Amino acid sequence: MLPSKWLKAASKRLAGKIHRTPLTYDAERGLYLKWENHQKTGSFKARGALNRALILEDWEREMGLVTASAGNHGQGVALAGKIIGAKARVFVSEDAPAVKIAAMRELGAEVELVAGGYHEAEEAGLAFAEKNNAIWISPYNDGHVIAGQGTIATEILEDVPKTAEMTWIVPLSGGGLLSGIGAVLAEQAKNAVVIGVQVKASAFMHGLFYRGTQADVEDLPTIADGLGGAVEENAITIPLIKKYVDEVILVSEDEVAQAIAFAWREYGEKIEGAGAVGLAAVLSGKTSAKPSVIIISGGNIQPEIHAEILARYGK
């Protein structure tokens, strides 16, 4: 279990430093939607990265922050570095969306492009941090990062207490977001049902959840680029997901694209693939519980990709 005091401290620590993002209700479909695309940096990742950075000692800040990212966590670390006055270096796959790379640099981060996918970027970042005694801020394998992500659930329960009895549908990759939300729900909403959603193209945590292994899982290109990549060996999120989560659902690339178009058409919201997977699970009928809470985790989609999706599914 994640310590209760960490969860409470994260909410206090981040108060006034992040946005309290909108929570809207779609009465026709019985859906509460939490729009983290309105968060600072356009993604929930700012919560966990900043919560971790704010507890650093002065001497640790001087060592600089290092991470690996598909794009959103890197922006969160870059923002955190800017706030606490620390240098930030982000190792990113060379295939990461240009819009996310540009945003990290605009926030002042040094961006290192790495050949290969997220796994290669993570290996390079870890090696650099160890060699240079820098502070590694994991996207998910860190209790304080996880606690920061859990503040999303705290906000929702405060805004609409009856969500404690609902099904919660949450994007899943390394498991930081889902572990944080699950930890809060385990304390404050024991009757809630918790569902994680991954893309079929990179279903590593799905393999760990159901079969105890990710050894034979393919890592294919995906529209949900923020959810790609294997899980770090012995990550603390692996047992947390098994403890807190009731089910893990897989969605296809086409289902994610249709959810992106639906969000724009029905709600006027621009969301990225990783942020759309929960909505994709509902629209495709893979989960039908009502009412439900859906976490829309981010909105940093490459503009031309968004335009192409709307051209295909916008009407």
Stockholm file with secondary structure:
# STOCKHOLM 1.0

chainA/1-315         MLPSKWLKAASKRLAGKIHRTPLTYDAERGLYLKWENHQKTGSFKARGALNRALILEDWEREMGLVTASAGNHGQGVALAGKIIGAKARVFVSEDAPAVKIAAMRELGAEVELVAGGYHEAEEAGLAFAEKNNAIWISPYNDGHVIAGQGTIATEILEDVPKTAEMTWIVPLSGGGLLSGIGAVLAEQAKNAVVIGVQVKASAFMHGLFYRGTQADVEDLPTIADGLGGAVEENAITIPLIKKYVDEVILVSEDEVAQAIAFAWREYGEKIEGAGAVGLAAVLSGKTSAKPSVIIISGGNIQPEIHAEILARYGK
#=GR chainA/1-315 SS CCCHHHHHHHHHHHTTTSCCCCEEEETTTTEEEEEGGGSGGGBTHHHHHHHHHTTCCHHHHHHCEEEEESSHHHHHHHHHHHHHTCCEEEEEETTSCHHHHHHHHHTTCEEEEESSSHHHHHHHHHHHHHHHTCEECCSSSSHHHHHHHHHHHHHHHHHCGGGGGSEEEEECSSSHHHHHHHHHHHHHCTTCEEEEEEEGGGCHHHHHHHHSCCTTCCCCCCSCGGGCSCCCTTCTHHHHHHHHCSEEEEECHHHHHHHHHHIIIIICCCCCHHHHHHHHHHHTTSCCCSSEEEEECBCCCCHHHHHHHHHHHCC
#=GC SS_cons         CCCHHHHHHHHHHHTTTSCCCCEEEETTTTEEEEEGGGSGGGBTHHHHHHHHHTTCCHHHHHHCEEEEESSHHHHHHHHHHHHHTCCEEEEEETTSCHHHHHHHHHTTCEEEEESSSHHHHHHHHHHHHHHHTCEECCSSSSHHHHHHHHHHHHHHHHHCGGGGGSEEEEECSSSHHHHHHHHHHHHHCTTCEEEEEEEGGGCHHHHHHHHSCCTTCCCCCCSCGGGCSCCCTTCTHHHHHHHHCSEEEEECHHHHHHHHHHIIIIICCCCCHHHHHHHHHHHTTSCCCSSEEEEECBCCCCHHHHHHHHHHHCC
//
